[in-house]
C-alpha cells in the first residue's frame, strides 16, 4: 500500500465518527458567527413595527439598486436606457420604473448579470427545477447564501419547535440518493430516497420512521402524502413519539393534502413558500393560517394580470421579487410565475409583516382548458383522494389544451363503470372544459430531483 492509499484508508476510518460528533454540535454554534448574527437579527426584527420594517427595507433596496448599477453591466445598460438614476431612488414606488426580469432575460444576459465585485470570487451554481423547458442556472456567493438561507429556514421552523440550540433529529425524505439502498443514516439524520418510494415498500419506510423516532420529518409534500394516504387507506397507526412536526418544502401544498398528512401523523404540517432563486420567502404563522413575507430577505410585489399591485383582500397576483440575499448576481423585479393571494389583515401573532392568505400555485400546477384558460390542478385532488382505495398512485399529464390524461397504478383492475365515474366527476369539476383519458400503468417515474409530480404539464404557460 502506498502512502496516498494509506492516508485515504485512515481518512475513511475516522471521517464517519468525526462527522457524527460534528453534527452533535447545535446549529447555532456549528454555523458560526455570521449565522448567529443573522438568526438573532431575525428573532428580534420579526417584532418590529411596520414603519421600522419599511424604513430598513427601503435602505436595503436602495443599497442593492446602487450596487447593481455600479457593478452589474446588465443593470447599468438597463437603467441608462430607461433614464433611471439610482441616486434619485427615494421610495418603493420608484422600483416601478425598472422593467421586470424574466428567466429568458437571465439566460440571454447571464454573464452581464454577474457583479464585477464577484468576478474573481468563488461562486456556486444554484439551479432551479422547472418541469417544463430547461432549468435555470444562477450564481451566488457560496458561504453567504448558504448560511443566510439556513438562518431563515431555521428561524421559520422555530415556530413549530425547531431549536437551533438543541439537537433536531430529522428524517429527510427528499431528492437524496442513498448509496446502494433507499435509506441511510448520515449526520445524525435518517435520509430516505423519494425516488424509490412506491406502494410495495411504503410499510418499510414507515417502519424506519417509527424506529428512528425523529423530531421532524423534512420532506416533499408529494412524498409524505404517498405514505400518509397508504397508512390511512390501510388503517395503519403511525406512532412517532418524539415527532413535533412535518416540515414540507419545495412544493405547494393544498388544504386537502395538509389534512391527510396531519391525520396520518397526528402532528402539525408546517410549510413555507420559497424558491431556489432565493428572492422571496414566506413562512406560515404558528397562530393563524397566513403566510408572513420576510421583508429583509427580499422586496416582494404582487402583480395582478392587468399589471397593477394587488391591493384588495384576497386579490390574486404573480409574486415578483427583488432578492437581498444575492449580491453576486442581483435579481431585481424577478418574475417567479408563482401566484399568491394578498391579505391586508394584521396577524394575531403580533408580527407586522405583509401577509399572504394563500399560495395558489406554481405555473406548472395548472391545466389548460379548451378555451385556453388556466384552471388549478388542486380541484382534482379530491377526485384522487376519492379513488384512493382503488389506486396506488395517480398522475395527470397534459400536452394539448382541453385534454388531460390520468396515469394510474390500479390496486385491482378498474371496471368500465368505475372508469366512467372518474371521467364524469373530472368533467364536472372542470365544467366540461377538460376531457379526461385514463391510462393504467405499472410505474410512474419521479423527476430528476426525486419529486412525485401530480401533473406533468407540457404546455408552455
Ligand atoms: Zn402571524
Boltz pocket constraint, residues with backbone or C-beta under 6 A from the ligand:
constraints:
  - pocket:
      binder: B
      contacts: [[A, 285], [A, 286], [A, 287], [A, 288], [A, 290], [A, 292], [A, 347], [A, 348], [A, 349], [A, 350], [A, 351]]
      max_distance: 6.0
